Amino acid sequence: MFDYIKGILTNKNSAGKGYFITVENQSGIGYLLEVTGCDYSNVNLSDEIIKIYTVLIHREDKMSLCGFLKREDRDIFSILTSVSGVGSKMALTLLDEFSCSELIGFVIEGNHKELTRAKGVGPKLAQKIILELKDKLMNYKEPIKIVVPSVQNSQAVDDAQMVLISLGYEKDEIQSAMSKAVVAISDNSSAEEILKETLKILSN
């Protein structure tokens, strides 16, 4: 329903269970959004316009909004909450504990043990998250086949491309960002490292 909201941050509240901010748009409507602790720390009350990517959570008893400073965090959040047993609170906890590229790296490597570092994530749930996310993120049969000359590990490039496609990025966006990320990518970079540098560019 909402892709993002632009407005002025008018309130911050972490007194209850979670981190919340209020963003008022130009129409005078104040949107209450639950955010990660990391994003909460990175925004300050001021007259500057901020842009928050959003997800509408619709339950039987209430509706709420979750907000993210980065588009890829919002998109990973949406994929995480599609895993049975992972609600919005758990997804926000995971995104507080790990960066987007770290989470994707764990999925690609099948490293469920690292996920148990997040509060409330036991071994069984961690394995389930890895299995379901891998299916959702790596389910594209035909990668775009973008050539990154400085990277010899073509499988890592293909894996990174498939994840970016799953996150909703277009071919031209991926091609442009990867071409710029080349300067920070070594010839034996992993998919996680390629994603990390490419997402930095895509977030700007």
N, C-alpha and C positions, 0 to 999 in steps of 0.2 A: 504493500500500500504506500509506504514512504521509502524512498531510496536514500535520501539524506535531508538534513535540516540545516539551514544557515541562519545564524542569529547571534545574539549576545548572551553570554553566560551570566545569569542573574542570581543563581543560588547553587551552593554545594552542600551536601548533607551526607555524613557517614556515621550518624549516630545510631541508626538501626542496623539491620542485617543487610549489609551491602553498601555500595557507593552510588550516590544519586546526584545528578546535576539537573538544573532547569535552564533550558535555552529558549529565549524569547525571539520569535521571528519578527519581520517587519510589520506583520499584521497585528502584532500585540498579543499573539497567542504564546503562552509559555508551555513548552513540552518537557515533561518530567521523564528523564531517561536513566536507566540503570547502566552503569559503566564498570569497566575493570578498575581495580585499584591503581594500576599503572596510568591509565588515561585520566583518572581522577586527579592524580598528582601532577599531570602535565597540562592541566587547564587552570586558569586563574580568572577571578572576577575582574572584568574590564569592559571597556566599550568596543573592543575589537571584535570583529565578526569571526566566528568559528564555524567550521563545517563538520557535522557529525553524521556518519553513515548509520542507518537505523535498521532494526528488525522489529516487526510488530509481533508480540507474543499474545496469542489468542487462546484463552482457556475458558472453560465453562463458567467459572466464577469471576473472572476478571480479564481485562486487557492491559498490556503494559508495553513499554518501548525499551529496547536495549540500544545503546549507542556506542560508536567506535570512531576513533580519530583516523584509523586506517581502513581503507576498503577491504584489504585482504583479511584483516582481523574479523570484520563483519561477515565475510563470505565463509571463512573457516568456522566461525560461530554457527552459522546456519547449517553447515555440513555436520558439525559436532552434535547439534541438537536433533539431527535426523537419526542419530544412533539411539536405539532403544535403551533406556536406562540413563541417558544423559539429558538432564534438563538445562534450563538457562543458567541456573546458579553454578552447576558443575562445569558448563562450558566456559563461563566467565572465570572460574577458578583455574581451569587449564590454561586459559589465555593470560592469566596473571602470572602463572608459574613458568610458562614457556613462551618464547616468541613464535610467531607464525611459521617461520622457516624451521625452527627446532621441531615443532609438532609434525610438520610435513616430513622432516628428516627421519623421525622415529617411525612414521608410517611406512616410508619407503624401505627402511632397514628392518622393519618388523620388530623394533626394539620396544616391547611393551613394558619392560622393567623400569625404564626411565619415567614412564607415565605415572608410576606409583609414587613418585615424589610429590605429586599434587595431592592436596588434602582431600580425603574422601574417596580416592581412587585405589581400589584393591587390585590384586593380580588378575582376577577373573574379568573385572570391568575393563582393565587396561588391555587385556588380550582381545576383548570384544570390540573395543574402540579401534584398535589397530586393524583387525580383520575387516570391519565394516567400512572404515575410512579408506583403506587400501582399495577396496572394491569401488568406492565412489570417486576417488581421486585418480586412479590408474586404469580406468575402464575404457579409455579411448584406444581403439585398435590401430588407428592411423595417425601417428604424430605428424606435426606440420613439416618436419624434416628441415628445420632451420639449421644452417651450417654455421658453427662457431669455430673458425679456423684455429684459434689458440687452445682449444680444448680437445684433447685426444680421446677422452672418454665419451664416445658418442651416445652410449646408453644413458649416461648421466644427463646429457643434453635432452635426449628424448623424454626421460622421466620428468625433468623439470618442465618441459613444454606441456606434457599431459596434465600436470598439476595446474599450471597456469590456465589451460583451457577449461579445466574443471572449475576454476575460480571465476570464470566468466570473461577473461581477457581475450581480445580479438587477435588474429594472426599478425596484423600490422603493429599492434601495441607490443606484442611479444618480440617480434623481429627487431623493432626499434630499440626496445629496452635491453635485449640481450646483446645487441651490437655495441651499445654504450657500456654495458657491464663487462665487456671483454677485458678492459684494462685492469680490472681487479680479480680476474679469474685466471688461475694457473692451468697448465696443460693437463693436470691430473685432478682437477676439482671434482668434488662429489655433486650429486644433484642438489643436496641441501645448500652447499656453498654457492652454486649457480643461482638457485632460487633466492637466496638471501640478497645477493647483489642486484639481481633483476628486480625484485620487489622493492628495493630501496628506490630505484629509478621510477618504477611504476607508481610509487606513493607520492612522488613529487608533483 
